Amino acid sequence: MEENMEMRILKIMSKIKVALRVRPLSSRERDEKYPLVVQVENNSAFITDIRVPEKPAADSRQRFRQFDFDHAFWLTDCCEWGASQEEVYNEMAPALEKSILQGYNACLLAYGQSGTGKTHTMLGTKTDPGLIPRLCHSLWEKLRQGRENSSFRMEVSFMEIYREKVRDLLTPDKPLKLREHPQNGPHVQDFSHESYCSEMGIVEALTETQCT
């Protein structure tokens, strides 16, 4: 029984991919000559704790820490070999696209402190789009190529969870309640859904919800 449970956990974990993207030093950090305490090599990050003295007698394991990831990227401003938005997308998106087109749920999550580059990586700009706009474009193209003689649409919802409160970004004034479904688990009751017939409609809606 325990072995079967362990195998199930390993199977689930094998489908979860974790990536690191290191932002460059900010203007203030450069002006104040902050040291660069993160180094990326292959898919590993090496963190230097500058609070630990650099002495022969000191424990190097306390000063230097290594963390391994499925993918690790520099931002392009960090160094000449930093990963562009396109390169990050090409590394991260294919597995997600495959799962979605096969009818499976997929999740793309950015986590980090304020100012670490989450919005840049996920949304980007009009001239240098991030993961979500690129993913929408690619999915739309693949659907269009596979269904030339049929019509299709994408249904989208946007929610914000802040301080344990759920807000519908398509209808901000609409109160929402979190419920427990006996088969499907937790779900948001009366959540708005909008249908879009073009990828640009989705991207524009996403941009608008950032301002609500």
C-alpha contacts under 8 A as a table, 3 or more apart, distances in Angstrom:
res1	aa1	res2	aa2	distance
1	M	4	N	5.21
1	M	5	M	6.33
2	E	5	M	5.10
2	E	6	E	6.13
3	E	6	E	5.01
3	E	7	M	6.19
4	N	7	M	5.12
4	N	8	R	6.26
5	M	8	R	5.08
5	M	9	I	6.25
6	E	9	I	5.12
6	E	10	L	6.18
7	M	10	L	5.06
7	M	11	K	6.08
8	R	11	K	5.06
8	R	12	I	6.25
9	I	12	I	5.14
9	I	13	M	6.10
10	L	13	M	5.02
10	L	14	S	6.07
11	K	14	S	5.24
11	K	15	K	6.92
12	I	15	K	5.51
12	I	16	I	7.01
13	M	16	I	5.20
14	S	17	K	7.53
17	K	69	F	8.00
17	K	70	D	5.90
17	K	71	H	7.98
18	V	69	F	5.78
18	V	70	D	5.47
18	V	71	H	6.68
19	A	69	F	5.74
19	A	70	D	5.75
19	A	71	H	4.50
19	A	72	A	5.49
19	A	73	F	7.74
20	L	69	F	6.88
20	L	71	H	6.33
20	L	72	A	4.60
20	L	73	F	6.01
21	R	72	A	5.91
21	R	73	F	4.60
21	R	74	W	5.61
21	R	75	L	6.57
22	V	38	V	7.85
22	V	73	F	6.31
22	V	74	W	4.94
22	V	75	L	5.86
22	V	116	T	7.84
23	R	74	W	6.70
23	R	75	L	5.36
23	R	77	D	7.80
23	R	78	C	6.94
23	R	116	T	6.19
23	R	117	G	6.31
24	P	74	W	7.90
24	P	75	L	6.37
24	P	77	D	5.73
24	P	78	C	4.66
25	L	28	R	7.99
25	L	29	E	5.69
25	L	30	R	6.12
25	L	34	Y	7.92
25	L	36	L	7.68
25	L	78	C	7.42
26	S	29	E	5.05
26	S	30	R	6.18
27	S	30	R	5.12
27	S	31	D	6.06
28	R	31	D	5.03
28	R	32	E	6.08
29	E	32	E	5.18
29	E	33	K	5.98
29	E	34	Y	5.17
30	R	33	K	4.82
30	R	34	Y	6.00
31	D	34	Y	7.84
36	L	39	Q	7.80
37	V	47	I	5.71
37	V	48	T	5.00
37	V	49	D	7.18
37	V	50	I	7.61
38	V	45	A	6.65
38	V	46	F	5.69
38	V	47	I	4.80
38	V	48	T	6.55
39	Q	45	A	5.66
39	Q	46	F	5.09
39	Q	47	I	6.65
40	V	43	N	7.07
40	V	44	S	5.79
40	V	45	A	4.57
40	V	46	F	6.34
40	V	72	A	6.84
40	V	73	F	7.12
40	V	74	W	6.97
41	E	44	S	5.40
41	E	45	A	6.43
41	E	46	F	7.91
41	E	72	A	7.91
42	N	72	A	6.94
43	N	68	D	6.11
43	N	69	F	5.49
43	N	70	D	6.27
43	N	71	H	5.15
43	N	72	A	4.66
43	N	73	F	7.78
44	S	66	Q	6.77
44	S	67	F	5.63
44	S	68	D	4.39
44	S	69	F	5.98
44	S	72	A	6.38
45	A	66	Q	5.73
45	A	67	F	5.23
45	A	68	D	6.41
45	A	69	F	7.99
45	A	72	A	7.28
46	F	64	F	6.72
46	F	65	R	5.64
46	F	66	Q	4.61
46	F	67	F	6.53
47	I	64	F	5.67
47	I	65	R	5.13
47	I	66	Q	6.39
48	T	63	R	5.58
48	T	64	F	4.78
48	T	65	R	6.64
49	D	52	V	5.86
49	D	62	Q	7.35
49	D	63	R	4.85
49	D	64	F	6.36
50	I	53	P	6.88
50	I	63	R	6.87
51	R	63	R	7.78
52	V	58	A	7.71
52	V	62	Q	6.90
52	V	63	R	5.39
53	P	58	A	6.75
53	P	63	R	7.60
54	E	58	A	6.74
54	E	63	R	7.63
55	K	58	A	5.24
59	D	62	Q	5.59
59	D	63	R	6.93
60	S	63	R	5.03
60	S	64	F	5.87
61	R	64	F	5.37
61	R	65	R	6.42
62	Q	65	R	7.07
69	F	72	A	6.23
71	H	91	E	7.82
73	F	82	G	6.62
73	F	83	A	5.79
73	F	88	V	7.60
74	W	78	C	6.23
74	W	79	C	7.31
74	W	81	W	7.62
74	W	82	G	4.53
74	W	83	A	5.71
75	L	78	C	5.53
75	L	79	C	7.47
75	L	82	G	4.92
75	L	83	A	5.54
75	L	84	S	6.82
76	T	79	C	5.84
76	T	80	E	6.39
76	T	81	W	6.75
76	T	82	G	3.89
76	T	83	A	5.45
76	T	84	S	5.93
77	D	80	E	7.39
77	D	82	G	6.93
78	C	82	G	6.37
79	C	82	G	5.39
83	A	86	E	7.93
83	A	87	E	5.71
83	A	88	V	6.30
84	S	87	E	5.14
84	S	88	V	6.30
85	Q	88	V	5.26
85	Q	89	Y	6.21
85	Q	121	T	6.96
85	Q	124	G	7.92
85	Q	128	D	6.95
85	Q	129	P	7.04
85	Q	130	G	5.90
85	Q	131	L	7.42
86	E	89	Y	5.04
86	E	90	N	6.12
86	E	130	G	7.87
87	E	90	N	5.05
87	E	91	E	6.28
88	V	91	E	5.24
88	V	92	M	6.09
88	V	131	L	7.83
89	Y	92	M	5.19
89	Y	93	A	5.37
89	Y	130	G	7.64
89	Y	131	L	5.72
89	Y	134	R	7.43
89	Y	135	L	8.00
90	N	93	A	5.92
90	N	94	P	6.78
91	E	94	P	7.17
92	M	95	A	7.02
92	M	96	L	7.52
93	A	96	L	5.21
93	A	97	E	6.09
93	A	131	L	7.64
93	A	135	L	6.90
94	P	97	E	5.13
94	P	98	K	6.15
95	A	98	K	5.16
95	A	99	S	6.33
96	L	99	S	5.25
96	L	100	I	6.20
96	L	106	A	6.14
96	L	107	C	7.81
97	E	100	I	5.15
97	E	101	L	6.07
97	E	135	L	7.53
97	E	139	L	6.84
98	K	101	L	5.31
98	K	102	Q	6.18
99	S	102	Q	5.14
99	S	103	G	6.43
99	S	104	Y	5.16
99	S	105	N	6.94
99	S	106	A	6.61
100	I	103	G	5.19
100	I	104	Y	5.21
100	I	105	N	6.20
100	I	106	A	6.30
101	L	104	Y	7.40
101	L	139	L	7.91
110	A	118	K	5.87
110	A	122	M	7.35
111	Y	118	K	6.99
112	G	116	T	6.38
112	G	118	K	7.01
113	Q	116	T	5.84
114	S	117	G	7.90
115	G	118	K	7.55
117	G	120	H	5.16
117	G	121	T	6.13
118	K	121	T	5.26
118	K	122	M	6.06
119	T	122	M	5.15
119	T	123	L	5.47
119	T	124	G	6.56
120	H	123	L	5.51
120	H	124	G	4.24
120	H	125	T	7.39
120	H	130	G	6.45
121	T	124	G	5.77
121	T	130	G	5.11
121	T	131	L	6.33
122	M	130	G	4.80
122	M	131	L	4.81
122	M	132	I	5.62
123	L	129	P	5.99
123	L	130	G	4.33
123	L	131	L	6.26
123	L	132	I	5.88
123	L	133	P	6.54
124	G	128	D	5.81
124	G	129	P	4.32
124	G	130	G	4.15
124	G	131	L	7.70
125	T	128	D	4.93
125	T	129	P	4.85
125	T	130	G	7.07
126	K	129	P	5.65
129	P	132	I	7.95
129	P	133	P	6.08
129	P	134	R	6.56
130	G	133	P	6.01
130	G	134	R	6.32
131	L	134	R	5.29
131	L	135	L	5.90
132	I	135	L	5.04
132	I	136	C	6.12
133	P	136	C	5.10
133	P	137	H	6.18
133	P	203	V	6.12
134	R	137	H	5.11
134	R	138	S	6.16
135	L	138	S	5.16
135	L	139	L	6.05
136	C	139	L	5.26
136	C	140	W	6.05
136	C	199	E	6.04
136	C	202	I	7.80
136	C	203	V	7.89
137	H	140	W	5.18
137	H	141	E	6.20
137	H	199	E	5.91
138	S	141	E	5.13
138	S	142	K	6.20
139	L	142	K	5.18
139	L	143	L	6.12
140	W	143	L	5.17
140	W	144	R	6.06
140	W	198	S	7.69
140	W	199	E	6.46
141	E	144	R	5.05
141	E	145	Q	6.09
142	K	145	Q	5.14
142	K	146	G	6.14
143	L	146	G	5.23
143	L	147	R	6.05
143	L	152	F	7.92
144	R	147	R	5.30
144	R	148	E	5.86
145	Q	148	E	5.83
147	R	150	S	5.34
147	R	151	S	7.26
148	E	151	S	7.89
152	F	197	C	7.27
153	R	195	S	6.38
153	R	196	Y	5.74
153	R	197	C	5.07
153	R	198	S	7.72
154	M	195	S	5.58
154	M	196	Y	5.37
154	M	197	C	6.67
155	E	193	H	6.23
155	E	194	E	5.46
155	E	195	S	4.33
155	E	196	Y	6.34
156	V	193	H	5.54
156	V	194	E	5.33
156	V	195	S	6.32
156	V	196	Y	7.68
156	V	202	I	7.48
157	S	170	L	7.37
157	S	191	F	7.61
157	S	192	S	6.20
157	S	193	H	4.94
157	S	194	E	6.51
158	F	168	D	6.31
158	F	169	L	5.42
158	F	170	L	6.39
158	F	206	L	7.70
158	F	209	T	7.48
159	M	166	V	6.79
159	M	167	R	5.56
159	M	168	D	4.77
159	M	169	L	5.35
159	M	170	L	7.88
160	E	165	K	7.98
160	E	166	V	5.71
160	E	167	R	5.08
160	E	168	D	6.62
160	E	169	L	6.75
161	I	164	E	6.13
161	I	165	K	5.49
161	I	166	V	4.57
161	I	167	R	6.40
162	Y	165	K	5.33
162	Y	166	V	6.67
166	V	176	L	6.31
166	V	177	K	7.44
166	V	178	L	7.84
167	R	172	P	6.23
167	R	174	K	7.66
167	R	175	P	7.12
167	R	176	L	6.55
168	D	171	T	5.32
168	D	172	P	5.16
168	D	173	D	7.74
168	D	174	K	6.71
168	D	175	P	7.74
168	D	176	L	7.16
168	D	191	F	6.68
168	D	192	S	6.91
169	L	172	P	4.95
169	L	209	T	5.72
169	L	212	T	6.69
170	L	192	S	6.60
170	L	209	T	6.91
171	T	174	K	5.58
171	T	192	S	7.06
172	P	175	P	8.00
172	P	212	T	7.39
176	L	188	V	6.73
176	L	189	Q	6.24
176	L	190	D	6.59
176	L	191	F	6.97
177	K	188	V	5.83
177	K	189	Q	5.48
177	K	190	D	7.77
178	L	186	P	6.87
178	L	187	H	5.86
178	L	188	V	4.62
178	L	189	Q	6.14
179	R	186	P	5.66
179	R	187	H	5.39
179	R	188	V	6.00
179	R	189	Q	6.43
180	E	184	N	7.88
180	E	185	G	5.32
180	E	186	P	4.35
180	E	187	H	6.13
181	H	184	N	5.25
181	H	185	G	4.65
181	H	186	P	5.86
181	H	187	H	6.78
182	P	185	G	6.01
184	N	187	H	7.67
188	V	191	F	5.93
196	Y	199	E	7.41
196	Y	201	G	5.98
196	Y	202	I	6.46
197	C	201	G	7.24
198	S	201	G	5.46
198	S	202	I	7.05
199	E	202	I	5.32
199	E	203	V	6.46
200	M	203	V	5.05
200	M	204	E	5.96
201	G	204	E	5.21
201	G	205	A	6.09
202	I	205	A	5.13
202	I	206	L	6.12
203	V	206	L	5.03
203	V	207	T	6.19
204	E	207	T	5.06
204	E	208	E	6.19
205	A	208	E	5.07
205	A	209	T	6.20
206	L	209	T	5.23
206	L	210	Q	6.57
207	T	210	Q	5.33
207	T	211	C	7.23
208	E	211	C	5.49
208	E	212	T	7.01
209	T	212	T	5.22
